[in-house]
Structures are given as structure tokens and as C-alpha cells.
Amino acid sequence: MGLVLYDNPASSNALKVRFALAEAGLTYERRDVPLARPRPAGYLAVNPLGLIPALDDDGFVLCESHTILRYVALRAGRDDLYPGAMRDRARVDEFLDRFATTIRPAFFRVEVPALGYVPGRGFGAAPPDAEATTTAIAELAPVLEILEDLVGDRAVVLDRFTIADCALAPVLFRHRRTGVDLAGYPRLSALREAILSRPGWTAAEPVT
Ligand SMILES: N[C@@H](CCC(=O)N[C@@H](CS)C(=O)NCC(=O)O)C(=O)O
């Protein structure tokens, strides 16, 4: 059967995994899961939480996008993407945890009003709310300032592309659509160009 990715084109968590799969040179089958709830019973058998994505590797099913990123790099034997060296690996893990707990939620608070996200119904389910978007963008500013200091201008951590870059890419990609202005953040702007100009990003088929 090989690799099967349970996916949705609008899912940033699935997009980061497609980016990693492309960078790792792994081929896979995409299976679309609707963003709307309730999820199909068949998908709840794959991921009881119903969240997207999930990866099935010949019957070995894995959920949680950051766990999948690590697995993809390890499966492909790509020490560059997920380092074996203890301290380098710890840096990548540190960023992935920071991203999941603080950075992604701050961006998501902008995406909800900007892209009309409704829990259980997905993006575009409500009209955009310009006032709430402006407030959320203002609240994102302190996080962007911290992020600007945390990242490099060519790679998120270390001196090379890793799965930390895969994790950050989708929110950098979406910023224009949500109205988040990166112009005042030179390192984030340069990093965005460096990451999104990679062939692996195009191969991941990002959808705006
Ligand atoms: N911690 C999970 C979060 C996954 C997640 O929130 N996925 C979103 C799509 S990007 C989802 O399934 N949202 C729909 C819902 O919660 O009903 C991961 O990193 O994989």
C-alpha cells in the first residue's frame, strides 16, 4: 500500500506534511477528508480525534502533524531534515513545540475572522470580519516580534532547512491573504522567500 496521507487542501497541518514528504522525496497517495464535522466514520477509525492530517505507512497509522514530520524525515533517512545530533535535534524540537503551543494559535486567531473560519464547518463558512481581524493582527504583533528574533533569514533554526521550516511555511504563505504585514520583519520576510521558493514547496501544492 505504501504511504497514504489523509489530507485536505485547506489544512495547514496537512500542507506542512506534504512539504516534508516532497522535501524527503517520498511518494504518497492523497486521500481527501472533509473539514466539516461530523467526520466520516471511516476517518474516525483512522484518527479518533478526527483531526487532519494522518499518515498511513503500510498499516502503521500516525497522527499529529509534528510527529508525522519527524517520522517522514526518519523514514527517508534524512538526518539533515531532522538531525541525529542531540543539540541540533533539540533545537528543532524546541521550535516545533513553540510553534504548536504559541505561534500557530496566535496566527490562527487572525485566520478565524480573516478567512471566515467556523469550527466544525471550516474556512469560508462565515463572512470575513474586518474589525475582529484588525484586533487579532494587533495582538499577533508581539508574537511576530519574538519570532523575528528566534528565526534565521535562511532557515528557521540551525543553518539549514529542516522540518521546523516545513512547520512554519504554511502560516508565512497565508499572511498576505489574512492581511498580516511582514514588511516590518526583515528576517521573516527573507525567510519566507527562502522557504517558499523551494521546489518542494511547489510540489506540496499549496492552495491559497
Ligand atoms: N495537533 C494537530 C492539529 C490538527 C488540526 O487542528 N487539524 C485541523 C486542520 S488544519 C482540523 O482537522 N480542523 C478541523 C476540526 O478541528 O474540526 C496536528 O498538528 O496534526
The ligand as a MOL file (V3000), in Angstrom:
LIG
                    3D

  0  0  0     0  0            999 V3000
M  V30 BEGIN CTAB
M  V30 COUNTS 20 19 0 0 0
M  V30 BEGIN ATOM
M  V30 1 N -2.4180 18.9330 16.6780 0
M  V30 2 C -2.9570 18.5370 15.4040 0
M  V30 3 C -3.9540 19.5940 14.9440 0
M  V30 4 C -4.6250 19.1710 13.6560 0
M  V30 5 C -5.7360 20.1390 13.2600 0
M  V30 6 O -6.1650 21.0090 14.0380 0
M  V30 7 N -6.1810 19.9760 12.0250 0
M  V30 8 C -7.2050 20.8400 11.5070 0
M  V30 9 C -6.9610 21.1040 10.0440 0
M  V30 10 S -5.5010 22.0870 9.8020 0
M  V30 11 C -8.5400 20.1840 11.6290 0
M  V30 12 O -8.6630 18.9910 11.4680 0
M  V30 13 N -9.5400 21.0330 11.8770 0
M  V30 14 C -10.9160 20.6800 11.8020 0
M  V30 15 C -11.5470 20.3890 13.1140 0
M  V30 16 O -10.9180 20.5110 14.1520 0
M  V30 17 O -12.7220 20.0160 13.0540 0
M  V30 18 C -1.8440 18.3380 14.3870 0
M  V30 19 O -0.8270 19.0290 14.4910 0
M  V30 20 O -1.9700 17.4950 13.4910 0
M  V30 END ATOM
M  V30 BEGIN BOND
M  V30 1 1 1 2
M  V30 2 1 2 3
M  V30 3 1 2 18
M  V30 4 1 3 4
M  V30 5 1 4 5
M  V30 6 2 5 6
M  V30 7 1 5 7
M  V30 8 1 7 8
M  V30 9 1 8 9
M  V30 10 1 8 11
M  V30 11 1 9 10
M  V30 12 2 11 12
M  V30 13 1 11 13
M  V30 14 1 13 14
M  V30 15 1 14 15
M  V30 16 2 15 16
M  V30 17 1 15 17
M  V30 18 2 18 19
M  V30 19 1 18 20
M  V30 END BOND
M  V30 END CTAB
M  END
